[in-house]
């Protein structure tokens, strides 16, 4: 069952997404991103907007275990009428002694730990390991890898940039417009882009992800929902749960996925990676970057 903060449509699509055909995935992405359109417009109009045949929308409803398209539409109407829970709403609930989804229980450290562990378990249960290995293969073979992470995800991007700088010469995390322009100069099919964004989605990250896909690069999206605006721009996407009693989404499961990806890359890198890491360590030590006791 979805949590009280997770729409039923999003939950059903997320739990069945891997089993859907490419056409059904296209339809599902549209339904999750535009429940108001499904709720208020005709089947033919919705199918046209989603760029699929009307029959595909009906097949999607059955694939999501609805009796038919009308039931899917009814659920979208209910979801569309639900008030959105903003960050300020969640902050107010937190101050009132309860999370946005349940009353506070015990020490907040334990509440946060419970939510984090649940997120990690859900990530482990839902991640397509074959798709993950294939995505890592693309990163390993890329001429250059550009990381897009702004606003809430900026800290994760900085961490990824720092770690990968030890092992790889071809990774970058541009943080200014000028740096972005340099990073994407000549971007094409030989290159890869990782985009990190969770709701509320950073407009800059979404626009850059679409730019990279249009340039022909492999785009790996790490986000929090199948309705995320970066999903249509992605070549491969990974949905990471972010539930938290805190007012802001949790990035712990995202960090776990990022660390796993870098570990997979280093493991397959061979002696050259070890040599580069050693050289980076030596440079830091010679410059006095490390505290010496």
Backbone as JSON, one array per atom type, in Angstrom:
{
  "sequence": "XXXXXXXXXXXXXXXXXXXXXXXXXXXXXXXXXXXXXXXXXXXXXXXXXXXXXXXXXXXXXXXXXXXXXXXXXXXXXXXXXXXXXXXXXXXXXXXXXXXXXXXXXXXXXXXXXXXXXXXXXXXXXXXXXXXXXXXXXXXXXXXXXXXXXXXXXXXXXXXXXXXXXXXXXXXXXXXXXXXXXXXXXXXXXXXXXXXXXXXXXXXXXXXXXXXXXXXXXXXXXXXXXXXXXXXXXXXXXXXXXXXXXXXXXXXXXXXXXXXXXXXXXXXXXXXXXXXXXXXXXXXXXXXXXXXXX",
  "N": [[0.84, -1.2, 0.0], [0.47, 2.29, -0.73], [2.11, 5.0, 1.02], [0.53, 7.56, 3.04], [1.36, 9.92, 1.97], [1.94, 9.38, -0.62], [0.71, 9.26, -3.85], [-1.83, 7.02, -5.15], [-1.74, 6.31, -7.89], [0.94, 6.88, -8.58], [2.22, 5.04, -6.9], [1.29, 2.56, -7.87], [2.27, 2.58, -10.51], [5.03, 2.77, -10.02], [5.59, 0.31, -8.76], [5.12, -1.48, -10.77], [6.48, -0.72, -12.98], [8.85, -1.75, -14.21], [7.93, -4.0, -15.51], [6.46, -3.1, -17.6], [5.87, -2.45, -21.08], [7.79, -0.52, -23.53], [5.99, 1.35, -24.74], [3.86, 1.34, -22.94], [5.21, 2.32, -20.73], [5.74, 4.91, -21.57], [3.13, 5.9, -21.64], [2.48, 5.58, -18.93], [4.28, 7.31, -17.65], [3.28, 9.74, -18.54], [0.7, 9.76, -17.37], [1.27, 9.79, -14.6], [2.62, 12.2, -14.41], [0.69, 14.0, -15.27], [-1.95, 13.96, -13.9], [-4.17, 15.62, -13.74], [-4.84, 16.14, -16.39], [-5.64, 13.62, -17.28], [-7.82, 13.32, -15.63], [-9.6, 15.24, -16.53], [-9.82, 15.36, -19.31], [-10.62, 13.87, -22.54], [-10.22, 10.36, -23.4], [-9.05, 10.0, -25.93], [-7.84, 12.51, -26.32], [-5.99, 12.58, -24.19], [-4.38, 10.38, -24.87], [-3.3, 11.35, -27.24], [-1.8, 13.54, -26.29], [0.04, 12.15, -24.79], [1.35, 10.86, -26.76], [0.74, 8.27, -27.64], [-1.22, 5.41, -28.74], [-4.82, 5.36, -28.35], [-5.7, 2.84, -27.47], [-3.5, 1.99, -26.05], [-3.59, 3.4, -23.66], [-5.8, 2.22, -22.46], [-4.83, -0.37, -22.2], [-2.78, 0.14, -20.4], [-4.23, 0.82, -18.09], [-5.31, -1.68, -17.4], [-2.92, -3.06, -16.99], [-2.1, -1.88, -14.69], [-3.75, -2.97, -12.91], [-6.36, -1.97, -12.75], [-9.9, -1.99, -13.31], [-10.57, -0.89, -15.7], [-10.12, 1.85, -18.05], [-11.74, 3.93, -17.13], [-11.81, 3.59, -14.36], [-9.15, 4.12, -13.74], [-9.15, 6.81, -14.48], [-10.94, 7.83, -12.58], [-9.46, 7.52, -10.22], [-7.39, 9.26, -10.75], [-8.81, 11.65, -10.73], [-9.44, 11.78, -8.04], [-6.86, 11.96, -6.97], [-5.98, 14.33, -8.09], [-7.54, 16.13, -6.77], [-6.5, 16.15, -4.26], [-4.88, 18.09, -1.79], [-1.66, 19.52, -2.32], [1.29, 18.65, -0.52], [3.4, 20.83, 0.84], [6.83, 21.93, 1.4], [6.79, 23.75, 3.48], [4.4, 23.03, 4.71], [5.13, 20.52, 5.7], [7.16, 21.28, 7.43], [5.7, 22.72, 9.29], [4.08, 20.66, 10.34], [6.05, 19.11, 11.48], [6.99, 20.79, 13.49], [4.74, 20.83, 15.02], [4.88, 18.45, 16.23], [4.5, 16.12, 14.84], [4.94, 14.07, 11.9], [4.45, 14.59, 8.36], [2.93, 12.46, 7.69], [2.35, 10.76, 9.84], [1.8, 10.48, 13.4], [4.25, 11.75, 15.68], [6.64, 9.56, 17.09], [8.33, 8.61, 19.83], [11.89, 9.19, 20.16], [13.27, 11.5, 17.85], [15.49, 10.78, 16.4], [15.25, 8.0, 16.15], [12.9, 7.83, 14.65], [13.72, 9.04, 12.25], [15.74, 7.27, 11.54], [14.27, 4.9, 11.17], [12.71, 5.6, 8.92], [14.73, 6.04, 7.04], [15.98, 3.52, 6.87], [13.85, 2.07, 5.85], [13.6, 3.29, 3.36], [16.03, 2.52, 2.18], [15.69, -0.26, 2.1], [13.52, -0.44, 0.36], [14.71, 0.6, -1.93], [16.58, -1.43, -2.45], [14.83, -3.51, -2.98], [13.49, -2.75, -5.27], [15.22, -1.9, -7.28], [16.42, -2.47, -10.51], [18.8, -4.65, -11.12], [20.14, -5.54, -13.38], [19.69, -3.46, -15.18], [21.05, -1.5, -13.78], [23.71, -2.43, -13.87], [24.1, -2.27, -16.64], [23.87, 0.48, -17.03], [26.08, 1.38, -15.57], [28.05, 0.24, -17.12], [27.84, 1.87, -19.36], [28.65, 4.31, -18.29], [31.28, 3.68, -17.64], [32.38, 3.31, -20.15], [32.19, 5.78, -21.3], [33.3, 8.74, -23.0], [33.4, 11.18, -21.66], [32.0, 12.11, -18.5], [29.36, 13.89, -17.21], [28.09, 15.44, -14.38], [24.98, 16.42, -13.22], [23.68, 18.28, -10.77], [21.89, 20.2, -8.73], [20.69, 22.76, -6.45], [18.88, 21.19, -3.92], [20.2, 18.78, -4.36], [22.81, 19.48, -4.71], [24.89, 19.16, -2.82], [25.27, 16.37, -2.83], [26.16, 16.11, -5.42], [28.6, 17.51, -5.24], [30.0, 15.86, -3.48], [30.14, 13.5, -5.02], [31.67, 14.47, -7.12], [34.08, 15.02, -5.8], [34.91, 12.46, -4.92], [35.07, 10.95, -7.32], [37.06, 12.34, -8.63], [39.44, 11.39, -7.64], [39.71, 8.94, -8.92], [39.06, 9.08, -11.64], [39.66, 10.79, -14.74], [37.91, 11.95, -16.44], [35.51, 12.97, -15.46], [33.12, 15.46, -14.49], [31.61, 18.12, -12.6], [29.89, 20.6, -13.24], [29.28, 23.78, -11.85], [28.66, 26.36, -12.43], [27.35, 28.6, -14.94], [29.21, 29.08, -16.97], [31.03, 27.0, -16.57], [29.35, 24.84, -17.09], [28.83, 25.24, -19.81], [31.37, 24.74, -20.88], [31.65, 22.07, -20.13], [29.71, 20.7, -21.6], [30.4, 21.14, -24.17], [30.59, 19.96, -27.37], [29.23, 17.68, -26.63], [28.02, 14.37, -27.02], [27.09, 11.17, -28.48], [29.06, 9.56, -27.45], [29.31, 10.24, -24.86], [28.29, 10.62, -21.36], [25.76, 11.48, -18.99], [24.89, 12.2, -15.66], [22.06, 12.85, -13.86], [20.83, 14.28, -10.95], [18.01, 14.71, -9.08], [15.41, 15.58, -6.86], [12.02, 15.97, -5.75], [11.25, 19.16, -4.35], [11.68, 19.71, -7.77], [14.66, 20.81, -9.39], [14.65, 23.34, -11.66], [16.75, 24.07, -13.37], [18.3, 21.71, -13.48], [16.53, 19.94, -14.73], [16.18, 21.14, -17.26], [18.8, 21.01, -18.22], [19.21, 18.27, -18.34], [17.42, 17.52, -20.37], [18.62, 18.91, -22.45], [21.06, 17.52, -22.68], [20.17, 14.98, -23.46], [19.03, 15.57, -25.94], [21.34, 16.21, -27.27], [22.37, 13.78, -27.7], [23.66, 12.32, -25.75], [24.13, 9.7, -23.31], [21.85, 9.54, -20.76], [21.61, 9.26, -17.39], [19.24, 9.1, -15.01], [18.68, 9.89, -11.67], [16.26, 9.9, -9.47], [13.14, 10.66, -7.73], [10.58, 9.73, -8.37], [8.35, 8.22, -10.75], [7.01, 10.12, -12.1], [8.71, 12.23, -12.25], [10.12, 15.12, -13.8], [12.51, 14.67, -15.14], [12.52, 12.12, -16.1], [11.44, 11.7, -18.78], [13.62, 12.63, -20.23], [15.59, 10.82, -19.83], [17.91, 8.13, -20.49], [18.26, 5.94, -19.0], [16.78, 5.21, -15.92], [16.54, 5.59, -12.35], [14.64, 5.06, -9.57], [14.54, 6.49, -6.47], [13.6, 6.13, -3.13], [12.49, 8.69, -0.86], [11.32, 9.16, 1.58], [10.64, 10.75, 4.7], [10.45, 11.79, 8.13], [11.33, 14.27, 8.53], [11.25, 17.72, 7.37], [12.28, 17.97, 4.86], [13.06, 16.09, 1.87], [14.67, 12.89, 2.22], [18.06, 12.12, 1.5], [19.55, 9.9, 1.88], [19.26, 7.25, 0.82], [19.74, 7.85, -1.82], [22.42, 8.61, -1.7], [23.5, 6.13, -1.02], [23.05, 4.71, -3.42], [24.64, 6.22, -5.18], [27.22, 5.84, -4.06], [27.43, 3.11, -4.46], [27.47, 2.94, -7.24], [29.9, 4.31, -7.86], [31.66, 2.58, -6.59], [31.29, 0.23, -8.09], [32.33, 1.09, -10.52], [35.03, 1.65, -9.9], [35.88, -0.88, -9.1], [35.95, -2.31, -11.49], [37.89, -0.99, -12.82], [40.63, -1.68, -12.77], [44.32, -1.86, -12.6], [45.07, 0.73, -13.42], [43.31, 2.52, -12.24], [43.9, 2.23, -9.52], [46.5, 3.19, -9.53], [46.06, 5.85, -10.24], [44.55, 6.8, -8.07], [46.45, 6.52, -6.04], [48.35, 8.39, -6.91], [46.88, 10.75, -6.65], [46.5, 10.82, -3.88], [49.15, 11.09, -3.07], [49.75, 13.61, -4.11], [48.01, 15.23, -2.61], [49.09, 14.8, -0.08], [51.68, 15.85, -0.36], [51.13, 18.5, -0.72], [50.31, 19.2, 1.71], [47.66, 18.86, 2.45], [46.41, 17.06, 4.13], [45.77, 16.51, 7.59], [48.36, 16.16, 9.84], [49.48, 14.18, 12.5]],
  "CA": [[0.0, 0.0, 0.0], [1.25, 3.52, -0.69], [2.0, 5.8, 2.22], [-0.48, 8.59, 2.88], [1.92, 11.04, 1.2], [2.25, 8.9, -1.97], [-0.5, 9.01, -4.63], [-2.02, 5.63, -5.56], [-1.28, 6.13, -9.26], [2.4, 6.83, -8.53], [2.61, 3.79, -6.26], [1.03, 1.43, -8.78], [3.21, 2.65, -11.62], [6.39, 2.49, -9.52], [5.75, -1.11, -8.43], [4.93, -2.3, -11.97], [7.12, -0.03, -14.1], [9.83, -2.58, -14.9], [7.24, -5.02, -16.3], [5.73, -2.45, -18.69], [6.53, -2.28, -22.38], [8.18, 0.89, -23.75], [4.82, 2.18, -25.0], [3.12, 1.49, -21.68], [6.0, 3.21, -19.88], [5.5, 6.28, -22.04], [1.8, 6.27, -21.18], [2.5, 5.68, -17.47], [4.98, 8.55, -17.29], [2.37, 10.86, -18.77], [-0.39, 9.72, -16.39], [1.78, 10.22, -13.31], [3.0, 13.62, -14.47], [-0.44, 14.86, -15.62], [-3.23, 13.38, -13.46], [-5.27, 16.55, -14.0], [-5.24, 15.95, -17.77], [-6.38, 12.36, -17.33], [-9.07, 13.51, -14.9], [-10.51, 16.23, -17.12], [-9.87, 15.33, -20.78], [-11.06, 12.61, -23.13], [-9.19, 9.34, -23.59], [-8.33, 10.27, -27.17], [-7.0, 13.69, -26.11], [-4.89, 12.18, -23.31], [-3.47, 9.53, -25.65], [-2.58, 12.22, -28.16], [-0.81, 14.31, -25.54], [1.08, 11.21, -24.36], [1.97, 10.33, -27.98], [0.48, 6.83, -27.74], [-2.55, 5.1, -29.26], [-5.83, 5.27, -27.3], [-5.72, 1.48, -26.92], [-2.39, 1.86, -25.1], [-4.05, 3.9, -22.36], [-6.66, 1.19, -21.89], [-3.96, -1.47, -21.78], [-2.08, 0.58, -19.2], [-5.15, 0.7, -16.95], [-5.37, -3.1, -17.01], [-1.6, -3.45, -16.47], [-2.0, -1.34, -13.33], [-4.76, -3.71, -12.12], [-7.66, -1.32, -12.7], [-10.89, -2.69, -14.14], [-10.58, -0.27, -17.01], [-9.61, 3.22, -18.09], [-12.58, 4.8, -16.33], [-11.38, 3.51, -12.96], [-7.9, 4.88, -13.66], [-9.51, 8.23, -14.53], [-11.55, 8.19, -11.3], [-8.38, 7.64, -9.24], [-6.68, 10.52, -11.07], [-9.65, 12.74, -10.25], [-9.26, 11.86, -6.59], [-5.5, 12.42, -6.68], [-5.88, 15.72, -8.49], [-8.23, 16.96, -5.79], [-5.76, 16.16, -3.01], [-3.98, 19.24, -1.66], [-0.24, 19.19, -2.31], [1.98, 18.87, 0.75], [4.59, 21.62, 0.56], [7.88, 21.86, 2.43], [6.36, 24.51, 4.65], [3.41, 22.2, 5.39], [5.84, 19.49, 6.44], [7.87, 21.94, 8.54], [4.7, 23.02, 10.31], [3.71, 19.42, 10.99], [7.19, 18.71, 12.3], [6.99, 21.65, 14.68], [3.58, 20.47, 15.82], [5.16, 17.19, 16.91], [4.14, 14.97, 14.02], [5.4, 14.14, 10.53], [3.35, 14.86, 7.44], [2.15, 11.25, 7.43], [1.97, 10.01, 11.03], [2.19, 11.15, 14.63], [5.62, 11.52, 16.14], [6.75, 8.43, 18.01], [9.63, 8.47, 20.45], [12.97, 10.09, 19.8], [13.27, 11.77, 16.41], [16.58, 10.0, 15.8], [14.73, 6.68, 15.79], [11.95, 8.03, 13.55], [14.49, 9.28, 11.03], [16.43, 6.02, 11.22], [13.28, 3.97, 10.63], [12.37, 6.03, 7.56], [15.91, 5.85, 6.2], [16.14, 2.09, 6.64], [12.77, 1.66, 4.95], [13.97, 3.77, 2.02], [17.11, 1.68, 1.67], [15.12, -1.57, 1.79], [12.72, -0.28, -0.85], [15.66, 0.75, -3.04], [17.12, -2.76, -2.73], [13.77, -4.38, -3.5], [12.92, -2.28, -6.54], [16.23, -1.56, -8.29], [16.71, -3.47, -11.54], [20.25, -4.79, -11.08], [20.64, -5.65, -14.75], [19.7, -2.09, -15.71], [22.12, -0.78, -13.09], [24.99, -2.85, -14.46], [24.19, -1.73, -17.99], [24.12, 1.91, -16.91], [27.46, 1.54, -15.14], [28.85, -0.06, -18.31], [27.84, 3.06, -20.21], [29.48, 5.31, -17.62], [32.68, 3.24, -17.74], [32.84, 3.43, -21.54], [31.96, 7.14, -21.79], [34.44, 9.63, -23.21], [33.34, 12.05, -20.49], [30.78, 11.99, -17.69], [28.98, 15.18, -16.62], [27.12, 15.29, -13.29], [24.06, 17.54, -13.04], [23.1, 18.22, -9.42], [21.76, 21.56, -8.24], [19.79, 23.01, -5.33], [18.97, 20.21, -2.83], [21.14, 17.71, -4.71], [24.14, 20.03, -4.98], [25.86, 18.55, -1.92], [25.56, 15.03, -3.34], [26.99, 16.31, -6.6], [29.95, 17.89, -4.8], [30.62, 14.65, -2.92], [30.45, 12.62, -6.14], [32.77, 15.1, -7.85], [35.31, 14.86, -5.02], [35.32, 11.05, -4.91], [35.46, 10.48, -8.66], [38.29, 13.02, -9.05], [40.56, 10.52, -7.26], [39.83, 7.75, -9.76], [38.8, 9.28, -13.07], [40.04, 12.08, -15.29], [36.91, 12.43, -17.41], [34.27, 13.34, -14.79], [33.02, 16.85, -14.07], [30.35, 18.55, -11.98], [29.88, 22.05, -13.43], [28.41, 24.47, -10.9], [28.35, 27.69, -12.96], [26.95, 28.57, -16.34], [30.4, 28.98, -17.82], [31.57, 25.64, -16.43], [28.43, 23.96, -17.79], [29.06, 25.42, -21.24], [32.6, 24.02, -21.22], [31.47, 20.63, -19.92], [28.85, 20.1, -22.62], [30.92, 21.45, -25.5], [30.82, 18.75, -28.15], [28.56, 16.53, -26.02], [27.41, 13.51, -28.03], [26.76, 9.79, -28.17], [30.15, 8.92, -26.7], [29.35, 10.82, -23.52], [27.23, 10.26, -20.42], [25.36, 12.51, -18.03], [24.12, 11.74, -14.5], [21.28, 13.95, -13.3], [20.26, 14.0, -9.63], [17.03, 15.7, -8.65], [14.23, 15.11, -6.13], [11.03, 17.04, -5.54], [10.86, 19.98, -5.5], [12.69, 19.54, -8.8], [15.4, 22.0, -9.82], [14.38, 23.65, -13.07], [18.01, 24.06, -14.11], [18.69, 20.32, -13.7], [15.62, 19.35, -15.71], [16.5, 21.7, -18.57], [20.1, 20.51, -18.66], [19.04, 16.85, -18.69], [16.81, 17.48, -21.7], [19.64, 19.37, -23.41], [22.02, 16.44, -22.87], [19.54, 13.91, -24.24], [18.91, 16.04, -27.33], [22.69, 16.18, -27.85], [22.69, 12.39, -27.99], [24.39, 11.68, -24.65], [23.44, 8.76, -22.44], [21.43, 10.29, -19.57], [21.21, 8.42, -16.26], [18.48, 9.9, -14.07], [18.47, 9.38, -10.31], [15.2, 10.79, -9.02], [12.32, 10.09, -6.66], [9.25, 9.29, -8.79], [8.23, 8.02, -12.2], [6.49, 11.36, -12.65], [9.75, 13.26, -12.25], [10.28, 15.71, -15.13], [13.73, 14.24, -15.83], [12.34, 10.78, -16.65], [11.37, 11.7, -20.25], [14.93, 12.95, -20.83], [16.58, 9.83, -19.42], [18.15, 6.88, -21.21], [18.11, 4.94, -17.95], [16.36, 5.94, -14.72], [16.49, 4.85, -11.09], [13.75, 5.75, -8.63], [15.06, 6.33, -5.11], [12.64, 6.65, -2.15], [13.01, 9.82, -0.07], [10.42, 9.4, 2.71], [11.31, 11.21, 5.92], [9.64, 12.6, 9.04], [11.89, 15.61, 8.42], [10.47, 18.52, 6.42], [12.91, 17.89, 3.55], [13.27, 14.7, 1.46], [15.92, 12.25, 2.65], [18.98, 11.78, 0.42], [20.41, 8.81, 2.32], [19.21, 6.17, -0.16], [20.41, 8.36, -3.02], [23.86, 8.51, -1.44], [23.84, 4.71, -1.12], [23.12, 4.35, -4.83], [25.82, 6.89, -5.74], [28.42, 5.16, -3.59], [27.46, 1.8, -5.11], [27.88, 3.15, -8.63], [31.33, 4.6, -7.9], [32.36, 1.36, -6.22], [31.25, -0.66, -9.24], [33.25, 1.61, -11.54], [36.42, 1.46, -9.45], [36.16, -2.32, -9.07], [36.24, -2.82, -12.83], [38.87, -0.12, -13.45], [41.93, -2.3, -12.89], [45.51, -1.21, -12.02], [45.16, 2.15, -13.77], [42.55, 3.28, -11.24], [44.68, 2.21, -8.29], [47.65, 4.07, -9.73], [45.6, 7.24, -10.23], [44.18, 7.13, -6.68], [47.71, 6.68, -5.31], [48.96, 9.66, -7.32], [46.09, 11.82, -6.05], [46.83, 10.83, -2.46], [50.5, 11.62, -2.92], [49.69, 15.04, -4.38], [47.39, 15.86, -1.44], [50.02, 14.75, 1.05], [52.81, 16.75, -0.61], [50.64, 19.87, -0.59], [49.93, 19.42, 3.1], [46.21, 18.92, 2.56], [45.95, 16.18, 5.2], [46.24, 16.81, 8.94], [49.38, 15.23, 10.31], [49.64, 14.19, 13.97]],
  "C": [[0.87, 1.25, 0.0], [1.11, 4.2, 0.64], [0.98, 6.9, 1.97], [0.03, 9.78, 2.11], [2.23, 10.65, -0.23], [0.97, 8.59, -2.73], [-0.59, 7.55, -5.08], [-1.49, 5.38, -6.96], [0.24, 5.99, -9.29], [2.87, 5.51, -7.95], [2.43, 2.61, -7.22], [2.0, 1.43, -9.95], [4.61, 2.26, -11.17], [6.6, 1.0, -9.29], [5.62, -2.01, -9.65], [5.72, -1.79, -13.17], [8.05, -0.94, -14.89], [9.18, -3.61, -15.82], [6.51, -4.41, -17.5], [6.55, -2.39, -19.97], [6.92, -0.82, -22.57], [6.98, 1.81, -23.99], [4.0, 2.41, -23.73], [3.88, 2.37, -20.71], [5.8, 4.67, -20.27], [4.15, 6.78, -21.53], [1.78, 6.47, -19.67], [3.18, 6.95, -17.01], [4.06, 9.76, -17.47], [1.27, 10.91, -17.71], [0.08, 10.23, -15.03], [2.09, 11.71, -13.3], [1.8, 14.54, -14.69], [-1.77, 14.26, -15.17], [-4.41, 14.3, -13.74], [-5.76, 16.44, -15.44], [-6.08, 14.69, -17.92], [-7.76, 12.54, -16.7], [-10.08, 14.35, -15.67], [-10.65, 16.14, -18.64], [-10.25, 13.94, -21.28], [-9.9, 11.64, -23.28], [-8.37, 9.64, -24.84], [-7.38, 11.47, -27.03], [-5.78, 13.34, -25.26], [-3.88, 11.34, -24.08], [-2.65, 10.37, -26.63], [-1.49, 13.01, -27.48], [0.35, 13.42, -25.11], [1.82, 10.59, -25.53], [1.9, 8.8, -28.03], [-0.91, 6.64, -28.33], [-3.55, 5.03, -28.1], [-5.9, 3.89, -26.65], [-4.62, 1.26, -25.88], [-2.8, 2.34, -23.72], [-4.95, 2.89, -21.68], [-5.85, 0.0, -21.41], [-3.2, -1.12, -20.52], [-2.97, 0.43, -17.97], [-5.22, -0.75, -16.47], [-4.04, -3.57, -16.44], [-1.39, -2.96, -15.05], [-3.06, -1.92, -12.41], [-6.02, -2.9, -11.85], [-8.61, -2.11, -13.59], [-10.94, -2.13, -15.55], [-10.11, 1.17, -16.92], [-10.44, 4.15, -17.22], [-12.19, 4.76, -14.85], [-10.07, 4.26, -12.77], [-8.2, 6.38, -13.64], [-10.11, 8.67, -13.19], [-10.48, 8.38, -10.22], [-7.61, 8.94, -9.48], [-7.49, 11.72, -10.61], [-9.48, 12.91, -8.74], [-7.89, 12.4, -6.23], [-5.35, 13.91, -6.99], [-6.53, 16.64, -7.47], [-7.52, 17.02, -4.45], [-4.88, 17.39, -2.91], [-2.52, 18.78, -1.62], [0.37, 19.5, -0.95], [3.29, 19.58, 0.45], [5.63, 21.42, 1.65], [7.46, 22.61, 3.68], [5.27, 23.77, 5.43], [4.1, 21.16, 6.27], [6.59, 20.08, 7.63], [6.88, 22.26, 9.67], [4.27, 21.78, 11.07], [4.81, 18.93, 11.91], [7.23, 19.51, 13.6], [5.83, 21.31, 15.61], [3.74, 19.12, 16.51], [4.75, 15.97, 16.14], [4.7, 15.18, 12.62], [4.2, 14.43, 9.65], [2.45, 13.64, 7.26], [1.74, 10.49, 8.67], [2.4, 10.76, 12.27], [3.62, 10.82, 15.01], [5.63, 10.4, 17.16], [8.17, 8.37, 18.55], [10.62, 9.52, 20.0], [13.05, 10.26, 18.29], [14.39, 11.01, 15.71], [16.08, 8.64, 15.34], [13.71, 6.78, 14.66], [12.69, 8.2, 12.23], [15.2, 8.01, 10.59], [15.47, 5.01, 10.6], [12.93, 4.31, 9.19], [13.51, 5.76, 6.59], [16.11, 4.38, 5.86], [15.06, 1.56, 5.7], [13.06, 2.1, 3.52], [15.03, 2.88, 1.39], [16.56, 0.31, 1.27], [14.28, -1.5, 0.52], [13.61, -0.14, -2.07], [16.21, -0.62, -3.44], [16.09, -3.66, -3.4], [13.33, -4.01, -4.91], [13.95, -1.97, -7.63], [16.48, -2.73, -9.23], [18.23, -3.57, -11.65], [20.87, -4.92, -12.47], [20.73, -4.26, -15.39], [20.8, -1.27, -15.07], [23.48, -1.15, -13.66], [25.17, -2.28, -15.86], [24.48, -0.23, -17.97], [25.56, 2.18, -16.5], [28.41, 1.22, -16.3], [28.96, 1.17, -19.21], [28.7, 4.16, -19.6], [30.96, 4.96, -17.79], [33.24, 3.46, -19.15], [32.77, 4.86, -22.06], [33.27, 7.91, -21.96], [34.54, 10.64, -22.07], [32.0, 11.88, -19.8], [30.54, 13.34, -17.01], [27.9, 14.93, -15.57], [26.3, 16.57, -13.18], [23.39, 17.38, -11.68], [23.08, 19.64, -8.86], [20.77, 21.62, -7.08], [19.94, 21.9, -4.27], [19.98, 19.11, -3.09], [22.57, 18.19, -4.88], [25.21, 19.4, -4.09], [26.25, 17.15, -2.35], [26.45, 15.12, -4.57], [28.43, 16.66, -6.26], [30.71, 16.68, -4.26], [31.04, 13.71, -4.05], [31.63, 13.16, -6.93], [34.1, 14.88, -7.13], [35.83, 13.42, -5.09], [35.82, 10.62, -6.28], [36.73, 11.16, -9.16], [39.52, 12.2, -8.69], [40.81, 9.44, -8.32], [39.72, 8.0, -11.26], [39.19, 10.69, -13.51], [38.92, 12.73, -16.09], [35.57, 12.79, -16.79], [34.29, 14.82, -14.44], [31.65, 17.12, -13.47], [30.3, 20.07, -12.09], [28.86, 22.73, -12.53], [28.08, 25.9, -11.32], [27.96, 27.56, -14.42], [28.12, 28.4, -17.28], [30.99, 27.57, -17.77], [30.67, 24.64, -17.15], [28.66, 24.05, -19.3], [30.3, 24.68, -21.69], [32.39, 22.51, -21.15], [30.68, 19.97, -21.05], [29.29, 20.44, -24.03], [31.23, 20.15, -26.25], [30.15, 17.51, -27.59], [27.85, 15.71, -27.09], [27.23, 12.09, -27.55], [27.85, 9.06, -27.38], [30.16, 9.31, -25.22], [28.16, 10.38, -22.67], [26.99, 11.4, -19.45], [24.58, 11.83, -16.91], [23.38, 12.96, -13.97], [20.62, 13.5, -12.01], [19.26, 15.09, -9.29], [15.84, 15.02, -8.0], [13.28, 16.28, -5.97], [11.37, 17.84, -4.29], [11.98, 20.05, -6.52], [13.34, 20.86, -9.22], [15.2, 22.22, -11.31], [15.65, 23.56, -13.91], [18.45, 22.63, -14.43], [17.83, 19.67, -14.77], [15.96, 19.84, -17.11], [17.82, 21.16, -19.1], [20.02, 19.03, -19.04], [18.43, 16.71, -20.08], [17.81, 17.93, -22.78], [20.6, 18.22, -23.72], [21.43, 15.32, -23.71], [19.41, 14.31, -25.7], [20.26, 16.04, -28.04], [23.14, 14.76, -28.16], [23.4, 11.65, -26.88], [23.5, 10.66, -23.94], [23.12, 9.49, -21.13], [20.92, 9.31, -18.51], [20.53, 9.32, -15.24], [18.34, 9.18, -12.73], [17.49, 10.36, -9.67], [14.25, 10.04, -8.1], [10.95, 9.58, -7.09], [9.22, 9.12, -10.3], [7.64, 9.25, -12.88], [7.49, 12.49, -12.66], [9.95, 13.81, -13.66], [11.57, 15.34, -15.83], [13.58, 12.86, -16.47], [12.23, 10.81, -18.18], [12.7, 11.98, -20.94], [15.94, 11.84, -20.6], [16.7, 8.67, -20.39], [17.95, 5.71, -20.26], [17.77, 5.69, -16.66], [16.26, 5.02, -13.52], [15.7, 5.68, -10.08], [14.22, 5.44, -7.21], [14.05, 6.91, -4.12], [13.28, 7.69, -1.24], [12.15, 10.12, 1.15], [11.2, 9.8, 3.96], [10.32, 11.94, 6.81], [10.15, 14.04, 9.09], [11.04, 16.41, 7.44], [11.01, 18.42, 5.01], [13.12, 16.44, 3.17], [14.62, 14.17, 1.93], [16.76, 11.86, 1.43], [19.86, 10.57, 0.78], [20.42, 7.66, 1.31], [19.87, 6.59, -1.47], [21.93, 8.26, -2.86], [24.32, 7.06, -1.52], [23.98, 4.29, -2.57], [24.35, 4.96, -5.49], [27.1, 6.17, -5.33], [28.55, 3.78, -4.23], [27.94, 1.92, -6.55], [29.38, 3.43, -8.72], [32.15, 3.38, -7.54], [32.41, 0.38, -7.38], [32.23, -0.21, -10.32], [34.7, 1.39, -11.16], [36.8, -0.01, -9.49], [36.56, -2.83, -10.45], [37.36, -2.03, -13.51], [40.26, -0.68, -13.57], [43.07, -1.49, -12.3], [45.6, 0.28, -12.3], [44.45, 3.02, -12.74], [43.34, 3.36, -9.93], [45.86, 3.17, -8.38], [47.22, 5.54, -9.67], [45.22, 7.67, -8.82], [45.44, 7.37, -5.85], [48.38, 8.01, -5.64], [48.21, 10.84, -6.7], [46.38, 11.95, -4.56], [48.2, 11.47, -2.22], [50.52, 13.14, -3.13], [49.09, 15.78, -3.18], [48.35, 15.91, -0.26], [51.16, 15.75, 0.86], [52.4, 18.21, -0.48], [50.21, 20.19, 0.84], [48.44, 19.49, 3.33], [45.68, 18.08, 3.72], [46.54, 16.61, 6.53], [47.23, 15.74, 9.38], [49.51, 15.32, 11.83], [51.08, 13.91, 14.35]]
}
